[in-house]
């Protein structure tokens, strides 16, 4: 019997959506206000879910304290109050769209979750705009 457990977290970050190889007109047409050269920010909400069999000894799919600490060390410490374009190595050449951010988060967490467990990451850029990635 598989059970899905989830942990919510959040971080605040600034970014700019643009491509260096496009001119200003094309960047403005495609990315609009998100192409602001002075950047803009979001209060990101994150839901990390792990699905798997319940350990008969502990009764856990994953110890929630371990999951909480993992999210803090791998995601919040790396992204919170950062300019994603300028301060986060993964986005030096990767446009920090919600789609790309959720994949980066997943890839940072995946090595720390047992391979026999499923991992799903949901990232809310706004309360109404969110993306989901599960590998």
C-alpha positions in Angstrom: 0.0 0.0 0.0 1.5 3.3 -1.1 0.9 6.6 0.7 1.8 10.1 -0.4 3.1 12.5 2.3 3.7 16.2 1.6 5.5 19.1 3.2 4.9 22.8 2.4 7.6 25.4 2.3 8.2 28.8 0.9 11.0 31.1 -0.4 11.1 34.6 -1.8 13.2 35.3 -4.9 13.7 37.8 -7.7 14.2 36.9 -11.3 14.0 38.2 -14.9 12.7 36.3 -17.8 14.7 37.0 -20.9 17.0 35.5 -23.5 20.4 37.1 -24.2 20.2 36.0 -27.8 16.9 37.9 -28.4 16.6 41.7 -28.9 14.6 43.9 -26.5 11.5 43.9 -28.7 11.3 40.1 -28.8 12.0 39.7 -25.1 9.3 42.3 -24.3 6.8 40.6 -26.7 7.4 37.1 -25.2 8.0 37.9 -21.5 6.2 41.2 -21.0 6.6 42.7 -17.5 8.6 39.6 -16.4 11.4 41.0 -18.7 12.0 44.0 -16.4 15.7 44.7 -16.5 15.6 45.6 -12.8 14.0 42.2 -12.0 10.8 41.4 -10.1 10.0 39.0 -7.3 7.7 36.3 -6.1 6.7 34.7 -2.8 7.0 31.1 -4.0 5.1 28.4 -2.3 6.4 24.8 -2.5 4.8 21.4 -1.9 7.2 18.5 -1.9 5.5 15.0 -1.8 7.1 11.6 -1.4 5.1 8.5 -2.2 6.0 5.0 -1.1 5.3 2.0 1.1 5.0 2.6 4.8 8.0 1.4 6.8 6.5 -1.3 9.1 9.0 -0.4 11.9 8.6 3.4 11.9 5.1 3.8 10.4 6.6 6.5 8.1 6.9 6.8 4.3 9.6 9.3 5.1 10.4 11.0 8.4 8.9 14.5 8.0 11.7 16.1 10.0 14.2 14.7 7.5 12.1 16.0 4.6 11.8 19.4 6.4 15.6 19.6 6.9 16.3 18.5 3.3 14.0 21.2 1.9 15.6 23.8 4.1 19.2 22.8 3.3 18.8 22.1 -0.5 16.1 24.6 -1.5 15.4 27.3 1.0 19.1 28.0 1.8 19.9 28.0 -2.0 17.0 30.1 -3.3 15.5 32.2 -0.5 16.0 36.0 -0.8 18.2 35.5 -3.9 18.2 36.9 -7.4 17.9 33.7 -9.3 19.6 35.0 -12.5 22.6 36.4 -10.7 23.1 34.3 -7.5 22.0 30.8 -8.3 24.4 28.8 -10.5 21.7 26.7 -12.1 20.2 29.8 -13.7 23.4 31.4 -15.1 22.4 30.1 -18.5 18.9 28.8 -17.8 15.9 31.1 -18.0 14.3 31.0 -14.4 10.7 30.3 -15.5 8.5 28.4 -13.0 8.9 25.4 -15.2 12.7 25.5 -15.0 12.7 26.3 -11.3 10.5 23.3 -10.4 12.9 21.0 -12.4 15.9 22.4 -10.6 14.3 21.9 -7.2 13.3 18.3 -8.1 16.9 17.6 -9.3 18.3 19.0 -6.0 16.0 16.8 -3.9 16.0 13.6 -5.9 19.4 12.3 -4.9 18.5 12.6 -1.2 15.2 10.6 -1.5 15.3 6.8 -1.6 15.0 5.6 -5.2 12.1 3.3 -4.3 10.1 6.5 -3.3 8.4 8.7 -5.8 9.0 12.4 -5.6 6.7 15.2 -6.8 7.3 18.9 -6.5 4.6 21.6 -6.9 5.7 25.2 -7.2 3.3 28.1 -6.8 4.6 31.3 -8.4 1.4 33.0 -7.5 -1.7 31.6 -5.7 -3.2 30.9 -9.2 -0.1 30.0 -11.2 1.7 26.8 -10.4 3.7 24.0 -12.0 4.1 20.3 -11.1 7.1 18.0 -11.8 7.6 14.4 -10.9 10.5 13.4 -13.1 
